[in-house]
Amino acid sequence: MSEMRVVFGRFLLLSLLSLLALLGPLGLVTGCNGLIGEAAGTPATGDVDRDGNPLGPEDPTRVQPLACDGEPEAAHVPMRLLTQTEYNRTVADLFGDDTSPLQVSPSTGDVGFDNDALGLGITSELLETYADTARQIAERAAGDLGSRGLLSCDPTATGDRPCAVQLIGELGTRAFRRPLGPEEEAGLIALYDDGATDGGFTGGMEQVIRAVLEAPDFLYHVEVGEDAPGDSMVPLTHWEIASRLSYFLWNTMPDAELFRAAEVGELGTAAEVRAQAERMLDDPRARASVDNFHTQWLGLRHLEGATKDPTLFPEFTEELRRDLLTETLRFTEHVALEGGTVEELLAPSYSMMNASVARYYGLDDAGLGEDFERVDLDPSRHSGILTHASIMAANAKTSRTSPVHRGVFVRTRILCQSLPSPPPGIPPLPDAIASQNERERLEEHRTNPACQGCHRLMDPVGLAFEHYDAAGRYREMDVDGSPIDATGELIETLDIDGPIDGALELSEQLANSAEVRECVTRQWFRYALARPETEADACSIEDVRQKFGESGYQIRELLLAITESDAFRNRPVSAGPGECL
C-alpha cells in the first residue's frame, strides 16, 4: 500500500510539474491576477469609477462601450478551476455518476458569475475535498464499470492489463479533454499495475480513476494554444476550442462530435466554431447552461431564502417557490434558444406556466397540468421577467415590498451600473407600521442628505414595482388601503431618463435601451469567457455587438457571435520573463 501511495504521488507530481512547465512561460500561473480587475475596470468595492477615482454620491458607474482602435487582440485568461457545476456534470458524463458528489461554496469573483477565474482559488481545504470526492467517485465507478457502459473491451477476453491500457487512453483523453502524452499514459499504467497487484482489475482502475480526477489537467481549464503564434494572438488548439464551447454552452466536457472535430482539425475557423455552436444550442443540454446563466445574472438563488409571512401569504409554499423559479427558467430558455430578443425578454405579455403558477397569478388554469406551457398574460399587469413573481419575491421582504432592493436589481443587473457604497454610520429606517406604505416610509431617504445621493438612484425605480406585493402577486391596493402609486423616475441612464408610471412602462423603456443591450452583451461575454472584459477585448466586443444588432438583438445570435470572436478563439502572445500579460 505504501508503494501504491508513492506511485500515486509521483503521477500527480509529474502532472503538476508538466503543467507548470507549460504554463509558467506563458504567464498563466504568475502573480499577475491582481491586475486583471484593474484592466477590466471593475470596482472591487463599488465606490470607485472605471479609472479608480472615488465615486461621488450621485455618480453610478455604468458600462461604457470599449473603443476598438487597432488590430484584434486577446486578453490574458488566468488558468481557472472547474466550477462545482462543471465538475459534477463532467463526472456525470465520464462515469454516469449523477449524485453531484462535489459540494463547495460557490464564488462569484468580480463579475457575478461562479466561473470567474479571478474568484476561483485553491486552498488546502479544497484540495482535501477534491481528494475525498475523487476517492468516492473512483470506488463507485471502478466497481461498476460494466453496468455503467464504461467498458469498451472485455477483460476476460483480452486480459486485464491490455483492456486497462485501452481504457486508460480513452478515459485520459476524455477527462483531460485532449490526448494523453506518453509520460502521462505511462504514469497511469504504472498506477494501474500497482493497484492491480492486490486489487485486480477493479483495484487498478480505481487508482487510475482517482488519479485522473485529482490531476490538474482535469481540475483546471488548461489553455496553451497552438505552436505557431500570430503577431498579437495565439490560436487555441482545436481541443481547447472544443472545451471552451462545451463548458460555455453545456457546462460540461465535449461530446463525441466535438472530440471528433478536434481530432481531425475542424475547429480552426470562426465558421467551423459557429457550426458546432449552432448544433450545441439545438441540443437539450444547452438548457442547463442557459439556466445557470440566468440563475446567476438575475439573482434567482435569492429566491431559495425568500421566506414569506405564512399568515399573509399562505400560498407561498416551498413547492410554489420551485414552480416560480421554473417559470422564469423555462421562459428565459425559450427566449434565449428560440430566437427571442432582448425586447422579448423584458416586455412580452406571456410566460411559461403550469397549473399551480397560473392559479397563483390569478389566471384560469384550464388545460394546464404539471408541465410548463406558454400562457398569455394580461398586458395591463405583466410584462417580461421583471414582473415575474420569482424576481419580485426574491427582491422583497418577509411581509412587505422593498423598493430599495428592486431598484438596486434594475440598476446593477439590468443596467450593469455599480452603485456607490453607503456612507458609514447611516442608521436603518425605522420599522414599518401597518398603516404606512413604502412610499411614505422611504420619505426619510428623500429628506436625509446622507441618504439622498444613493437612494435617488434606487427608490424611484423600485417604487415602479409597487403593484407587486412581497410574494410577487399583482395588487391594486396598498397596505394602508389606498390605491397603489407606482410612479417613479429614471435618472443617470444613457438613453432612457424620464418619469415612469409602473413596472410595465419601466420594462418597455428598458427593453428599448441601448444601455441595457450593452449590459446583456457584457453579461454573456463575461459568462462565456469566465472573466471580466478588458481593453484588449474591445474589437471582439464591437464585432459581437454589431452581429447582435444585425440580428435584431436575438439572444441566440449573441451567443453564436461570442463563440466566433477573436477573444473566444485565441489567447495572447506569451509575456517575456517576469512580465505580466
C-alpha positions as CSV (number, residue, x, y, z in Angstrom):
1,M,0.0,0.0,0.0
2,S,2.8,2.4,0.8
3,E,4.4,1.7,-2.6
4,M,1.0,2.5,-4.2
5,R,0.9,5.9,-2.5
6,V,4.4,6.6,-3.8
7,V,3.4,5.8,-7.4
8,F,0.2,7.8,-7.0
9,G,2.1,10.8,-5.6
10,R,4.7,10.6,-8.4
11,F,1.9,10.7,-11.1
12,L,0.3,13.8,-9.6
13,L,3.6,15.5,-9.1
14,L,4.6,14.7,-12.7
15,S,1.2,16.0,-13.9
16,L,1.7,19.3,-11.9
17,L,5.3,19.8,-12.9
18,S,4.4,19.2,-16.6
19,L,1.6,21.8,-16.3
20,L,3.8,24.3,-14.6
21,A,6.5,23.8,-17.3
22,L,3.9,24.6,-20.0
23,L,2.2,27.5,-18.4
24,G,4.9,29.2,-16.5
25,P,6.5,30.9,-19.5
26,L,3.0,31.9,-20.7
27,G,2.4,34.0,-17.7
28,L,-0.7,32.0,-16.8
29,V,0.5,30.9,-13.3
30,T,2.2,34.1,-12.2
31,G,1.2,36.6,-9.6
32,C,-0.4,38.9,-12.2
33,N,-4.0,38.2,-11.4
34,G,-4.3,41.2,-9.3
35,L,-4.0,43.4,-12.4
36,I,-7.0,41.9,-14.1
37,G,-9.6,43.7,-12.1
38,E,-7.9,47.0,-12.9
39,A,-7.7,46.2,-16.6
40,A,-11.4,45.2,-16.6
41,G,-12.4,48.4,-14.8
42,T,-14.5,46.5,-12.3
43,P,-14.6,48.3,-9.0
44,A,-13.7,46.0,-6.2
45,T,-15.8,47.7,-3.6
46,G,-18.4,49.6,-5.7
47,D,-17.1,53.0,-4.6
48,V,-14.7,53.9,-7.4
49,D,-15.2,54.6,-11.0
50,R,-13.5,52.9,-14.0
51,D,-10.4,55.0,-13.6
52,G,-10.1,54.2,-9.9
53,N,-11.4,57.6,-8.8
54,P,-13.8,57.8,-5.8
55,L,-17.4,58.0,-6.7
56,G,-19.5,61.0,-5.7
57,P,-22.7,60.3,-4.0
58,E,-24.7,60.9,-7.2
59,D,-22.5,59.1,-9.7
60,P,-23.2,55.5,-10.6
61,T,-20.5,53.7,-12.7
62,R,-22.1,52.3,-15.8
63,V,-20.9,50.1,-18.6
64,Q,-19.2,52.2,-21.3
65,P,-18.6,50.7,-24.7
66,L,-15.0,49.9,-25.3
67,A,-13.4,51.5,-28.4
68,C,-11.8,49.3,-31.0
69,D,-8.9,51.4,-32.3
70,G,-6.5,48.8,-33.7
71,E,-5.9,45.2,-34.6
72,P,-7.9,42.5,-32.7
73,E,-6.2,41.3,-29.5
74,A,-6.8,38.6,-27.0
75,A,-6.9,39.2,-23.2
76,H,-5.0,37.4,-20.6
77,V,-7.0,34.5,-19.2
78,P,-5.9,33.1,-15.8
79,M,-6.0,29.4,-15.6
80,R,-9.2,28.5,-13.7
81,L,-10.7,25.6,-11.9
82,L,-13.8,23.8,-12.9
83,T,-16.8,25.2,-11.1
84,Q,-18.9,22.9,-8.9
85,T,-21.5,22.7,-11.6
86,E,-18.9,21.9,-14.3
87,Y,-17.2,19.3,-12.1
88,N,-20.4,17.4,-11.3
89,R,-21.7,17.5,-14.8
90,T,-18.3,16.3,-16.2
91,V,-18.2,13.4,-13.7
92,A,-21.8,12.5,-14.7
93,D,-20.7,12.4,-18.4
94,L,-17.5,10.5,-17.6
95,F,-18.8,7.9,-15.2
96,G,-22.6,8.1,-15.2
97,D,-22.4,9.4,-11.6
98,D,-25.2,11.9,-11.3
99,T,-25.0,12.2,-7.5
100,S,-23.4,15.7,-7.7
101,P,-20.6,14.5,-5.5
102,L,-18.6,17.8,-5.2
103,Q,-20.2,20.3,-2.8
104,V,-18.2,23.5,-2.3
105,S,-19.1,27.1,-1.6
106,P,-19.7,29.0,-4.8
107,S,-17.6,32.0,-5.7
108,T,-18.8,34.9,-7.9
109,G,-15.5,36.7,-8.4
110,D,-15.6,40.3,-9.8
111,V,-18.3,39.8,-12.4
112,G,-21.0,38.0,-10.6
113,F,-20.6,34.5,-12.1
114,D,-19.2,31.5,-10.3
115,N,-16.9,30.6,-13.3
116,D,-14.9,33.8,-13.0
117,A,-11.3,32.8,-12.9
118,L,-10.4,35.6,-10.5
119,G,-12.7,34.2,-7.9
120,L,-11.7,30.6,-8.1
121,G,-8.7,29.9,-5.9
122,I,-7.2,26.7,-4.5
123,T,-6.8,26.1,-0.8
124,S,-5.6,23.2,1.3
125,E,-9.1,22.5,2.4
126,L,-10.3,22.5,-1.1
127,L,-7.5,20.0,-2.1
128,E,-8.7,17.7,0.6
129,T,-12.3,18.0,-0.7
130,Y,-11.1,17.1,-4.2
131,A,-9.2,14.1,-2.9
132,D,-12.0,12.8,-0.8
133,T,-14.5,13.3,-3.7
134,A,-12.2,11.6,-6.2
135,R,-11.8,8.6,-3.9
136,Q,-15.6,8.2,-3.5
137,I,-16.2,8.5,-7.3
138,A,-13.4,6.1,-8.1
139,E,-14.8,3.5,-5.6
140,R,-18.2,3.6,-7.2
141,A,-17.1,3.7,-10.8
142,A,-14.4,1.1,-10.7
143,G,-16.6,-1.5,-9.1
144,D,-19.4,-0.9,-11.7
145,L,-17.6,-0.3,-15.0
146,G,-19.6,-2.8,-17.0
147,S,-23.1,-1.7,-16.0
148,R,-22.2,2.0,-16.4
149,G,-21.3,1.3,-20.1
150,L,-17.6,2.3,-19.5
151,L,-16.0,-0.9,-20.8
152,S,-15.0,-0.7,-24.4
153,C,-13.2,-4.0,-24.0
154,D,-13.7,-7.3,-22.2
155,P,-11.1,-8.1,-19.6
156,T,-11.9,-11.7,-19.6
157,A,-11.4,-11.9,-23.4
158,T,-8.4,-9.6,-23.9
159,G,-6.8,-9.9,-20.5
160,D,-7.0,-7.5,-17.6
161,R,-3.9,-5.4,-18.4
162,P,-4.5,-4.9,-22.2
163,C,-8.0,-3.9,-21.5
164,A,-6.9,-1.5,-18.8
165,V,-4.3,0.1,-21.2
166,Q,-7.1,0.7,-23.7
167,L,-9.4,2.2,-21.1
168,I,-6.7,4.4,-19.8
169,G,-6.1,6.0,-23.2
170,E,-9.9,6.5,-23.7
171,L,-10.5,7.8,-20.1
172,G,-7.5,10.1,-20.1
173,T,-8.4,11.7,-23.4
174,R,-12.0,12.4,-22.3
175,A,-11.1,13.6,-18.7
176,F,-8.2,15.8,-19.8
177,R,-10.1,17.0,-22.9
178,R,-7.1,16.2,-25.1
179,P,-4.9,13.1,-26.0
180,L,-2.6,11.8,-23.3
181,G,1.1,12.4,-23.6
182,P,3.4,9.3,-23.5
183,E,4.6,10.1,-19.9
184,E,1.1,10.7,-18.7
185,E,-0.1,7.4,-20.1
186,A,2.9,5.5,-18.7
187,G,2.2,7.0,-15.3
188,L,-1.4,5.9,-15.3
189,I,-0.4,2.4,-16.5
190,A,2.1,2.2,-13.6
191,L,-0.7,3.2,-11.2
192,Y,-2.9,0.5,-12.6
193,D,-0.2,-2.1,-12.2
194,D,0.4,-1.1,-8.6
195,G,-3.3,-1.2,-7.8
196,A,-3.9,-4.4,-9.6
197,T,-1.3,-6.2,-7.6
198,D,-3.6,-6.6,-4.6
199,G,-7.0,-5.4,-6.1
200,G,-7.0,-7.0,-9.5
201,F,-8.6,-5.2,-12.5
202,T,-11.1,-3.2,-10.3
203,G,-8.4,-2.1,-7.8
204,G,-6.1,-1.0,-10.6
205,M,-8.8,1.0,-12.4
206,E,-9.9,2.6,-9.1
207,Q,-6.4,4.0,-8.6
208,V,-6.4,5.3,-12.2
209,I,-9.8,7.0,-11.9
210,R,-8.8,8.6,-8.6
211,A,-5.5,9.9,-10.1
212,V,-7.2,11.3,-13.1
213,L,-9.8,13.2,-11.0
214,E,-7.1,14.7,-8.8
215,A,-4.9,15.7,-11.7
216,P,-4.6,19.5,-12.5
217,D,-5.4,18.7,-16.2
218,F,-8.8,17.5,-15.1
219,L,-9.5,20.1,-12.4
220,Y,-8.4,23.1,-14.4
221,H,-9.2,24.6,-17.8
222,V,-5.8,24.4,-19.4
223,E,-5.2,26.5,-22.5
224,V,-1.7,26.6,-24.0
225,G,-2.6,27.4,-27.6
226,E,-1.0,26.4,-30.9
227,D,2.7,26.2,-31.5
228,A,2.7,28.9,-34.2
229,P,1.5,32.2,-32.7
230,G,0.4,35.2,-34.6
231,D,1.6,38.8,-34.1
232,S,-0.7,39.5,-31.2
233,M,-2.7,36.4,-30.5
234,V,-2.1,32.6,-30.2
235,P,-4.9,30.5,-31.6
236,L,-6.2,28.0,-29.2
237,T,-5.8,24.3,-30.2
238,H,-8.8,22.5,-31.6
239,W,-9.1,20.5,-28.4
240,E,-9.1,23.7,-26.3
241,I,-11.8,25.3,-28.5
242,A,-13.9,22.1,-28.1
243,S,-13.6,22.6,-24.3
244,R,-14.4,26.3,-24.4
245,L,-17.5,25.6,-26.5
246,S,-18.7,22.7,-24.3
247,Y,-18.2,24.4,-20.9
248,F,-19.8,27.7,-22.2
249,L,-22.8,26.1,-23.9
250,W,-23.3,22.9,-21.9
251,N,-21.4,23.4,-18.6
252,T,-19.7,20.1,-19.2
253,M,-17.0,18.3,-21.2
254,P,-17.1,17.9,-25.0
255,D,-19.3,15.2,-26.5
256,A,-18.1,12.7,-29.1
257,E,-18.8,15.0,-32.0
258,L,-16.7,17.8,-30.5
259,F,-13.9,15.4,-29.8
260,R,-14.1,14.1,-33.4
261,A,-14.0,17.7,-34.7
262,A,-11.0,18.5,-32.5
263,E,-9.1,15.3,-33.6
264,V,-9.5,16.0,-37.3
265,G,-8.9,19.7,-37.0
266,E,-12.3,21.1,-37.8
267,L,-12.4,23.9,-35.1
268,G,-9.8,26.3,-36.6
269,T,-12.1,28.9,-38.2
270,A,-14.9,31.1,-37.0
271,A,-17.3,29.4,-39.4
272,E,-16.3,25.9,-38.1
273,V,-16.8,27.0,-34.5
274,R,-20.1,28.6,-35.2
275,A,-21.4,25.4,-36.9
276,Q,-20.6,23.4,-33.8
277,A,-22.2,26.1,-31.6
278,E,-25.4,26.1,-33.6
279,R,-25.6,22.3,-33.2
280,M,-25.0,22.6,-29.5
281,L,-27.6,25.3,-29.0
282,D,-30.1,22.9,-30.7
283,D,-29.3,20.2,-28.1
284,P,-31.3,20.0,-24.9
285,R,-28.1,20.1,-22.9
286,A,-27.9,23.9,-23.8
287,R,-30.8,24.5,-21.4
288,A,-28.5,23.8,-18.4
289,S,-26.1,26.5,-19.3
290,V,-28.8,29.0,-20.1
291,D,-30.4,28.2,-16.8
292,N,-27.1,28.6,-15.0
293,F,-26.5,32.0,-16.6
294,H,-29.9,33.4,-15.8
295,T,-30.0,32.0,-12.3
296,Q,-26.8,33.9,-11.5
297,W,-27.4,37.1,-13.6
298,L,-31.0,37.6,-12.3
299,G,-30.0,36.6,-8.7
300,L,-32.6,33.8,-8.6
301,R,-30.6,32.0,-5.9
302,H,-32.1,34.6,-3.5
303,L,-35.5,33.0,-4.1
304,E,-34.5,30.0,-2.1
305,G,-34.1,32.1,1.0
306,A,-37.1,34.3,0.3
307,T,-39.4,33.3,3.1
308,K,-42.8,35.0,3.4
309,D,-45.1,35.6,6.3
310,P,-47.3,32.5,6.3
311,T,-50.3,34.4,7.7
312,L,-50.2,37.0,4.9
313,F,-49.0,34.6,2.1
314,P,-50.2,31.1,2.9
315,E,-49.9,30.1,-0.7
316,F,-46.2,30.8,-0.9
317,T,-45.1,27.3,-0.2
318,E,-41.8,25.5,-0.9
319,E,-43.4,23.8,-3.8
320,L,-44.7,27.0,-5.3
321,R,-41.3,28.7,-4.9
322,R,-39.8,25.9,-7.0
323,D,-42.6,26.3,-9.6
324,L,-42.0,30.1,-9.8
325,L,-38.3,29.5,-10.3
326,T,-39.1,27.0,-13.1
327,E,-41.4,29.6,-14.7
328,T,-38.6,32.1,-15.1
329,L,-36.1,29.5,-16.3
330,R,-38.4,28.0,-18.8
331,F,-39.3,31.5,-20.1
332,T,-35.6,32.6,-20.4
333,E,-34.7,29.2,-22.1
334,H,-37.5,29.9,-24.6
335,V,-36.3,33.4,-25.4
336,A,-32.6,32.6,-25.5
337,L,-32.8,29.4,-27.5
338,E,-35.8,30.0,-29.8
339,G,-34.7,33.3,-31.4
340,G,-36.1,35.7,-28.9
341,T,-34.7,39.2,-28.5
342,V,-33.8,41.5,-25.6
343,E,-37.2,43.2,-26.0
344,E,-39.0,39.8,-25.8
345,L,-37.1,39.1,-22.6
346,L,-38.1,42.3,-20.9
347,A,-41.5,43.3,-22.4
348,P,-43.7,40.4,-23.6
349,S,-47.1,39.7,-22.1
350,Y,-46.7,35.9,-21.9
351,S,-44.8,33.4,-19.8
352,M,-44.3,29.7,-19.3
353,M,-46.6,28.3,-16.6
354,N,-48.1,25.1,-15.1
355,A,-51.5,25.0,-13.4
356,S,-50.0,25.9,-10.0
357,V,-48.3,29.0,-11.2
358,A,-51.3,30.1,-13.3
359,R,-53.6,29.9,-10.2
360,Y,-51.1,31.9,-8.2
361,Y,-51.2,34.6,-10.8
362,G,-55.0,34.6,-10.6
363,L,-55.4,33.0,-14.1
364,D,-57.7,30.3,-15.4
365,D,-55.7,27.1,-15.2
366,A,-58.0,25.2,-17.5
367,G,-56.0,22.8,-19.8
368,L,-52.8,23.2,-17.8
369,G,-51.2,20.4,-15.7
370,E,-47.8,19.9,-14.2
371,D,-45.9,20.7,-17.4
372,F,-45.0,24.3,-18.2
373,E,-46.6,25.8,-21.3
374,R,-46.9,29.2,-22.9
375,V,-49.6,31.2,-21.3
376,D,-50.7,34.7,-22.5
377,L,-50.9,37.2,-19.7
378,D,-52.9,40.4,-19.1
379,P,-50.8,43.1,-20.8
380,S,-52.0,45.6,-18.2
381,R,-50.5,43.6,-15.4
382,H,-47.5,41.7,-16.6
383,S,-44.6,42.3,-18.9
384,G,-41.4,40.2,-19.1
385,I,-39.1,38.9,-16.5
386,L,-39.2,42.0,-14.3
387,T,-42.8,41.2,-13.4
388,H,-42.2,37.5,-12.7
389,A,-43.2,36.6,-9.2
390,S,-39.9,34.9,-8.7
391,I,-37.9,38.1,-9.2
392,M,-40.4,40.3,-7.3
393,A,-40.5,37.8,-4.3
394,A,-36.7,37.5,-4.3
395,N,-36.3,41.2,-4.1
396,A,-38.8,41.8,-1.3
397,K,-39.0,41.3,2.5
398,T,-40.9,38.8,4.5
399,S,-44.1,40.8,4.7
400,R,-43.5,43.9,2.7
401,T,-42.2,45.0,-0.6
402,S,-38.7,46.5,-0.9
403,P,-38.4,49.3,-3.5
404,V,-34.7,49.7,-2.5
405,H,-33.8,46.1,-3.3
406,R,-35.9,46.2,-6.5
407,G,-34.3,49.4,-7.6
408,V,-30.8,48.0,-6.9
409,F,-31.8,45.0,-9.0
410,V,-32.6,47.1,-12.0
411,R,-29.5,49.3,-11.7
412,T,-26.9,46.6,-11.1
413,R,-28.3,43.6,-13.1
414,I,-30.3,45.1,-16.0
415,L,-28.3,48.3,-16.5
416,C,-24.9,47.0,-15.3
417,Q,-24.3,50.0,-13.1
418,S,-22.1,49.9,-10.0
419,L,-23.7,51.9,-7.1
420,P,-21.7,53.8,-4.6
421,S,-21.3,52.3,-1.1
422,P,-23.4,53.8,1.6
423,P,-21.6,56.3,3.9
424,P,-20.6,54.8,7.3
425,G,-22.9,55.2,10.3
426,I,-26.2,55.5,8.5
427,P,-29.0,54.1,10.7
428,P,-31.6,51.8,9.2
429,L,-35.1,53.1,8.5
430,P,-37.5,52.7,11.4
431,D,-39.7,49.6,11.4
432,A,-42.7,49.8,9.3
433,I,-46.2,50.3,10.8
434,A,-49.2,48.5,9.3
435,S,-50.8,51.7,8.1
436,Q,-47.7,53.1,6.3
437,N,-47.0,52.3,2.7
438,E,-43.5,52.0,1.3
439,R,-43.6,55.4,-0.4
440,E,-44.3,57.1,2.9
441,R,-41.7,55.0,4.7
442,L,-39.0,56.0,2.2
443,E,-39.6,59.7,2.7
444,E,-36.6,59.6,5.1
445,H,-34.4,58.7,2.1
446,R,-35.6,61.8,0.2
447,T,-35.2,64.2,3.1
448,N,-32.0,63.0,4.8
449,P,-28.9,64.5,2.9
450,A,-26.8,61.4,3.8
451,C,-29.3,59.1,2.0
452,Q,-30.4,61.3,-0.9
453,G,-27.3,60.7,-3.1
454,C,-27.7,57.0,-3.3
455,H,-31.4,56.5,-2.9
456,R,-32.4,58.9,-5.6
457,L,-31.0,56.3,-8.0
458,M,-32.7,53.3,-6.4
459,D,-36.0,54.3,-4.7
460,P,-37.8,56.0,-7.7
461,V,-37.1,52.9,-9.8
462,G,-38.1,50.4,-7.2
463,L,-41.4,52.2,-6.5
464,A,-42.5,51.4,-10.0
465,F,-42.9,47.8,-8.9
466,E,-45.3,48.6,-6.0
467,H,-48.2,46.8,-7.8
468,Y,-46.4,43.6,-6.9
469,D,-46.6,42.5,-3.3
470,A,-43.9,40.9,-1.2
471,A,-44.8,37.5,-2.7
472,G,-44.8,38.8,-6.3
473,R,-48.5,38.9,-6.9
474,Y,-50.3,41.8,-8.6
475,R,-52.4,44.1,-6.4
476,E,-54.4,47.3,-6.8
477,M,-54.5,48.5,-3.2
478,D,-51.6,49.3,-0.9
479,V,-51.2,48.1,2.7
480,D,-52.8,51.3,4.0
481,G,-55.9,50.7,1.9
482,S,-55.1,53.4,-0.7
483,P,-54.7,52.9,-4.4
484,I,-51.2,51.9,-5.5
485,D,-49.0,54.8,-6.6
486,A,-46.3,53.3,-8.8
487,T,-44.9,56.5,-10.3
488,G,-41.2,57.0,-10.3
489,E,-38.3,58.3,-12.3
490,L,-35.2,57.1,-14.2
491,I,-32.1,59.2,-13.9
492,E,-28.4,58.7,-14.6
493,T,-29.0,56.4,-17.6
494,L,-27.5,56.8,-21.0
495,D,-30.7,57.0,-23.0
496,I,-34.0,56.5,-21.0
497,D,-34.0,59.2,-18.4
498,G,-37.5,60.5,-17.5
499,P,-40.7,59.8,-15.5
500,I,-42.2,56.3,-15.3
501,D,-45.5,55.1,-14.2
502,G,-45.4,51.4,-13.2
503,A,-43.4,48.3,-14.0
504,L,-44.9,47.9,-17.5
505,E,-43.7,51.3,-18.6
506,L,-40.3,50.7,-16.9
507,S,-40.0,47.4,-18.7
508,E,-40.8,48.9,-22.0
509,Q,-38.2,51.6,-21.5
510,L,-35.5,49.1,-20.5
511,A,-36.4,46.8,-23.4
512,N,-35.5,49.5,-25.9
513,S,-32.5,50.9,-24.2
514,A,-29.0,50.7,-25.8
515,E,-27.5,50.7,-22.3
516,V,-29.5,47.5,-21.4
517,R,-28.5,45.8,-24.7
518,E,-24.9,46.7,-23.9
519,C,-25.3,45.2,-20.4
520,V,-26.8,42.0,-21.8
521,T,-23.9,41.7,-24.2
522,R,-21.3,42.2,-21.4
523,Q,-23.0,39.7,-19.1
524,W,-23.0,36.9,-21.7
525,F,-19.4,37.8,-22.7
526,R,-18.2,37.6,-19.1
527,Y,-20.0,34.3,-18.6
528,A,-18.6,32.8,-21.8
529,L,-15.0,33.9,-21.2
530,A,-15.2,33.4,-17.4
531,R,-13.5,36.7,-16.7
532,P,-14.1,40.5,-16.8
533,E,-13.7,42.2,-20.2
534,T,-10.6,44.2,-20.8
535,E,-9.4,46.9,-23.3
536,A,-7.9,44.0,-25.3
537,D,-11.4,42.7,-25.9
538,A,-12.6,46.0,-27.5
539,C,-12.6,44.8,-31.1
540,S,-14.1,41.4,-30.2
541,I,-16.9,43.1,-28.3
542,E,-17.5,45.6,-31.1
543,D,-17.8,42.7,-33.6
544,V,-20.2,40.8,-31.3
545,R,-22.2,44.0,-30.7
546,Q,-22.5,44.5,-34.5
547,K,-23.7,41.0,-35.2
548,F,-26.1,41.2,-32.2
549,G,-27.6,44.4,-33.6
550,E,-27.9,43.0,-37.1
551,S,-29.9,40.1,-35.8
552,G,-32.4,42.4,-34.1
553,Y,-30.8,41.7,-30.8
554,Q,-31.6,38.0,-30.7
555,I,-30.0,36.3,-27.6
556,R,-29.2,33.2,-29.6
557,E,-27.3,35.2,-32.2
558,L,-25.4,36.9,-29.3
559,L,-24.2,33.6,-28.0
560,L,-23.1,32.5,-31.5
561,A,-21.3,35.8,-32.2
562,I,-19.3,35.4,-28.9
563,T,-18.1,31.9,-30.0
564,E,-16.9,33.4,-33.3
565,S,-15.0,36.2,-31.7
566,D,-11.2,36.5,-31.6
567,A,-11.4,36.7,-27.8
568,F,-13.1,33.3,-27.6
569,R,-10.8,31.6,-30.1
570,N,-7.4,32.9,-29.0
571,R,-5.1,33.7,-26.1
572,P,-2.4,36.5,-26.1
573,V,1.2,36.0,-27.1
574,S,3.4,34.9,-24.2
575,A,4.8,37.6,-21.9
576,G,8.5,37.9,-21.5
577,P,10.3,36.6,-18.4
578,G,8.9,38.3,-15.3
579,E,6.3,40.2,-17.3
580,C,2.6,40.1,-16.8
581,L,0.3,39.7,-19.8
